[in-house]
Every structure is written in structure tokens, then in C-alpha cells.
């Protein structure tokens, strides 16, 4: 999908237009102006602007067209299990019609209701999805100030074209990509696009062609914001040609990735479809050949047998139960600060083998914090009294301010205010008289203030080397002293040490008025006064790690989950944070280094590197794709526009709720409301528990349905042995289709749902992540399902045989009573099976009463079965009769035998595993 609002069309007239240079950051401003045929003084003419807009298109991003609800519904219905249920409906209606259309086609109606319920649940979740590209378009400024026809005017941002002369001021949102021509102390916040944690200082000087996006200081980009200063720039990219437009295309091309659960359900659906068709055909052919009666009535009976088998084999409520379990998991995660937008994402997160995480705002606090202060007397913590003077003077030489909503202004300036507010230092209430502002050329800021005794003072804050060069004295605990070469060298060594530790440093100095010189009115302060200062101290600041992030990363790595940091920030900063957080393999690789690698070298790099810095969105996307192709379930976290393509491509995208952009929210499958990396690990634990419970649900439903299938099949193939052959040669069906459907609806609903809510023990985080190729139902699991189904079918058929005359066990009941007993035995066995499947190998007595919901569900199931047995209207609907005490002893005995067989099997398995 193209991100441009309209496709470029040939211009109606005039000379052909050349596209803007591919790398405007690598050419001088004058060369770019020449290439775009633009003049700073006059700008474009109205005619030129119109022609260019017709050629290049509007400066807008087009969102994907909404998917109609009917298409979403059809996509949800297009699943193997649903196809099987639809086929069962068709056969049920045909059989009902062949019987004379008496009453309602109950089987068909109930199965159709199940399909509708499944579709509605899925559709509700689908409709919550948002369009990430539409959110991108909302980030662009609605208006822009440009020069056209020799005068400055305001136009719609959508009308900007390459070659427009753009004017930017403090607080403006940048409406298009542009090459800077003139710069006035410009600072631009680019965190959402590049991951840079502080505003970037801009200049008009070109940079290297291979410079990373965050290092293209002569460019401004659509979707970023001016925090300080002003600039004039020439537009070089609009619409799809902007960096945000390229990200929009990446989001569109990223595509959706099937979750492990979706793959599992599709696999189960395909297997069941093949098995049901094969079994139904074999049994129907066998039944047809086993009798000489080939009348219409006999054919209807055979069709009913096929319907019975289809109904018995298909767990009609499987999709609905899985959706409900996931929905309840979503609700539970919401209580732990994780909002899940897609149901399947709950289980995907539990399968994650790698968590790729952004740094700024995710692992760090997204707040520049002064941690150390270096003075002549040594390295101090910011809270030490020896650090007070440096922090107080730095706070006075600042234009930032603190508000109840948070700090406003430059983050490095706000850091001094926060250090004083968080520590024991009180900012003096000295009056400011004048100011020499910070500029990219000066790299320092000076303010004139009136001291406590009314004396005039000059305070300077700025780049350490610049400030140090203007100092002749140094402040010590014993008073001010001359700054000699040894002292100067010592400070320079501290500056280098702090830079090596990834700190951003600012120096603070002070000068008292001397020789009668005083600063009394605005305009009196000049650069001549910025000399002979006294060096006070160095403030070392960093965006620090979140306190809980290190423990969360340690827990993740203990659980076999690899953590990879991918950030647009500086490599030194990324490496320092990775080491502080205990990330394994904290070697740093930059985006430029990634670009130089072929696929084989890149694969080696990803396997041995866990920190990537100065990367752009395409690098993040490449890393995620490689990890997925190598067979890993990938979770990706982020908060910026630059994270959106990787968030969408990942198996589970996790966006930050507080600091995250709307684009990242829309591209992700999950949003953290507290921006806490630790919440991700909590969600992983819950996801693993949900997956374990879903495995129990699958095991329960399929083994129970296997019991029904084997009951019907056994009744057909062993009819003569079990006394099911009637005098006229026809075969008595062990169970009727309506009875099997009742068993499925009663035992497959509430008990299965309660199993999905089983409490999860702490061992869930001791296991390594599940590999994508691993199936919830592997060979041993299918063997167990078949065995359980065989035991249930055998016990049901034996109780049926015991009630009927003849067969292996001679009984005295009529066919309806014997079938009612077998019907009730099957329900009782499935109730027992619900208790059995909670543990794969341990005794079912372990934690037997920890799931109160399961016991309540089993009680309701038994109560519903009693209604079928003792309510006359239901006796007629389901062809049942009331049972007496002797019959109930048979039912109870069958359930006890089943539990004993299961306990013996578990004991044998545990003994073999110990060996």
C-alpha cells in the first residue's frame, strides 16, 4: 500500500521536475537549493507550488481503507473447525428432512448457534484494532509557515511541496522533512523518530552520507518538534517521501504474523477434519454393508450415524472456550497494567523466546537525572552537601521550570531543578538581571543575578571544555584557589572519565563583580564579562535505568528469555545502560555496522550481540525478522514512531502507554499502562500460565470427544459382540446424535472454561520458552488422548452391554434405559476426566481443591444431567428415562474405575521417568 495521499501524476505544463536529492544531509544547503530550484528570499511562486503538488502529491499519509465488518466475519469463519461444523449442519438438515421434518432440526440449530457465538467473540476483538498509518498522519502539523511569492504566509501542511522555504520556531511541529539553511540556536525533540533521549542541537553544516538518522543534524523531520530556537529550511520530502512516510510503508508491508496458538488451532482443526471425514465414511460404509436393508429409512439411519460421529468428534465449543479463556486472561492482565488488544497475543507473549526492547522510556526513566557531581574535592553523589553549590548555581542558570505535570524546557536544564527538588538543596531566590543565552556556537549560557547580600554575580553553565577555558580559579572546601595546570589537567581527566561512562556533563562556574563592574539592567551583560571565572563543579547526568528493570531482566534471562536492546541513542549510552541492567552479551553494534553486513554476517552478529544503537526503523525490522526466521517467538517493545514497523511485525508488539506515541499504540498488540519493563515479565508469566491451561482444555476436550467417537464406532463394529444387533438385523446406536450433542454442550462448556482458569504454580517460569515448532499436543499427548478416549469408550459400551439382553454381559433393561445409563456414564466419565487432565504426570489428588470454579462447574454439569433424566419434557427431547439407585451405582462404579485406571497410569509414568 502506498502512503501517499494521491499517486503522482505528470505535471500539466512547465519543465520536467527533478526529484529532491536522495541524501540532502550530505550536501550543502546552497547545493540543495540549487537542485530544487528554490530561492530563500522569494520562495516558490504559487504556480510552481501548484505544479509541484500535482507532480509530487499532497504532503499527507493515506490510511489503509477500513475492512468491512462482513469481510472480518468471513475471515473468522474461514477455519477448518468451522468448515467441519458447517458440514455437520448440512448433514443434520438432510437427515431431518429425510425423516419427514418433524419438529425442529435441533442439532443443526445448536451447532449454528455455536458458530455464531465463536464469530461474535472474535469480531468484537477485531473491531478494537486501530489503523497505525492513520495515527501517523495525525502527527503531522496541520499548518506551516512558508515564503511564497516573496512574502511569508501560513498554509496547510498538506500543501507543502519540495522546494518550499519553511520557517520554524519554538513549539512548532515540523510538518515535512527539510534541509536546514539558517539556524538560530535550534533544538529539536526527535525521540519518537530516532530514540534520542534529549533534544538534538541542529546546525546547517552537512554531515557524512552514511550518518545515522539521529546524527543528521542538518535535517529536520516530519513529526518531530522544535523545543528551542528558530530556523529556515528548504523542504526536501513530503508525504510518502518523508522518514515518517517510509515508516508508514514499513508498517503496511510488515504484515501480520500467525501466533503459536493460531498455528496450533489450525493444525488441530485440519487433523480433526481429516479424521472425522475418514471415520464417518468408514463407519457409514460399514453400517450400510452390514445390513441387507437398503431402504430410505435405513439410509437415513446411516446418515444419522454419520451426524452422530461428526458431532461426537468435533468439540463444538473449542473455539469459543479458547476465546473466553483468552478474554479472561486479557482481563487479568489488565489488572497487572497490560492492556491486550488481540486475544491471541496473551498466549504469544507466554511463548516469547526473545524480548527486543527500546531503551528510552522503556528500560530508562525518560528523565535526565544528575547522578554525580565532581568538584575540586572529589566525586560526590548528587545528594551530598558538597554538591550543593554546583546544583544550586546550575538551577539558577536555567530557563526550565517545574510544574505539577512535570518539568518544562530543556531536559538537561531541568535536571538541575529536579536534583535540587529531589535532594536537600534549596535554590536561592536570587533575582536575575540579565542573560547571555546558550547557542550552538557559544555552547554556554550566562546569567547575571543579585546575590544574597545584593552583590552582582555572573553564573555560567555550559560545555565543560568551554567553561573551563574561561576559568582562572577553582572553588574548594577551604575557599577559592588559583586554577593551575595540574588542576586543569585533573578536571579534563574527570571530563573524559565521565564521558567514557556515558554521562552527559555540564560545567558550572561563577564570577563576582570586581573593579566596580556591576550588572544592573538588561543589556549590560556582554561576553567580555565571561572570563576570570571560578570553576565550581561538573554535573554528570544520564537517563537512568528504571529501578525494577534490572530484576525483571534477570528474571527473564533465568526463564530462558533473551533480552535485546535496540535503540536510536548513542552507543556509549546504550552500552552503559545495558551493563547497569545486567543484559547478557552487552557488546554494542551500530546501525552503520549492521548495514555493512551481508545476511550470513548479520546472522552471526544477532546471535552474539544484545545491544544495537544508532539504529533506524529498518534495522529494527531486520533484526525482528531474522529472529523470527531463525525460529524464535519475538516480543518487541517500544514507544516511538520509529518502533512501529517492528512492533507490528513482531509476534507480540508491546507499546508504552504513558510515553508511547499513538502510532506505537496502534501498531502494537499490547500496551503497558505503567511503561514498566517489569510488567512485561509479569505478562510473560501470565501468558505461560494461560498456555498451560489451554493445553489442559485441549487435552480435556479432545480426549472426551475421543471417548464419544470410540463409543459410537465400537457400538457399530462390535454390535454383534455387545448385543446391539436387533431382531430385524439393524444395529442399535449406542448414543443418539442429540445425546452426544448434549454431552458436548454440557461437559465441553463450563468444565472446560473452569480448566482454563486453573491456578498456575510458580514453576511456570522455571521452564525454557516453548520453541515455535513445539506442539501443545505432541506425540505423547495424542497417545494419552487416545488412551483416555479408549478407556471412556470401553467403560461406556460395557455399561450399555450390561443393561441389554445378550452380549458379553446379559442384562434385563430395555434399549432406552440401557442407552440412558450409558449416556449418563459418559457424562460422569467426562466429569472425572476434568479432574484427571489438570496434571500430566502427578497424582490428581495434588491440589485437588485449589480450583473452586472447576468444582462449581462440575456440580452444574451434574445438575443439568439430572434435569435431562428427571424432567418429562427433556425425557422426550433426548429419549431418556429416569434412573433408579442400581443404575446410579453402575454410573458411580464406572467413574471410580476410570479414576483408578488413570492413577495407575500416572504411577507407571512417574516410575519410568525416574528411571
Secondary structure by P-SEA (a helix, b strand, c coil): ccccccccccccccccccccccccccccaaaaaaaacccccccccaaaaaaaaaaccccbbbccccccaaaaaaaaaccaaaaaaaaaaaaaaaaaaaacccccaaaaaaaaaaaaaaaaaaaaaaaacccaaaaaaaacccbbbbbcccbbbbccccccccccccccccccccccbbbbccccbbbbbcccccccccbbbbccccccccccccccccccccccccccccbbbbbcccccccaaaaaaaaaaaccccccaaaaaaaaaaaaaaaaaaaaaaaaaaaaaaacccccaaaaaaaaaaaaaaaaaacccaaaaaaaaaaaaaaaaaaaacbbbcccaaaaaaaaccbbbbbcccccccccccccbbbccccccccccccaaaaaaaaaaaccccccccccccccccaaaaaaaaacccccccccccccccccccccbbbbbbbccccbbbbbbbccaaaaaaaccbbbcccccccccaaaaaaaaaaaaaaaaaccbbbbbbbcccccccccccccccccccccbbbbcbbbbbccccccaaaaaaaaaaaacbbbbbbccccaaaaaaaaaaacccccccccaaaaaaccaaaaaaaaacccccccccaaaaaaaaaaaaaaccbbbbbbccccaaaaaaaccbbbbbcccccaaaaaaccbbbccccaaaaaaaaaaaaaaaaaaaaaaaaaaaaaaaaaaaaaaaaaacccccccccccbbbbcccaaaaaaaaaaaacaaaaaaaacccccccccccccccccccccaaaaaaaaaaaaaaaaaaaaaaaaacccccbbbcccaaaaaaaaaaaaaaaaaaaaaaaccccccccccccccaaaaaaaaaaaaaaaaaaccaaaaaaabbbbbcaaaaaaaaaaaaaaaaaaaaaaaaaaaaaac
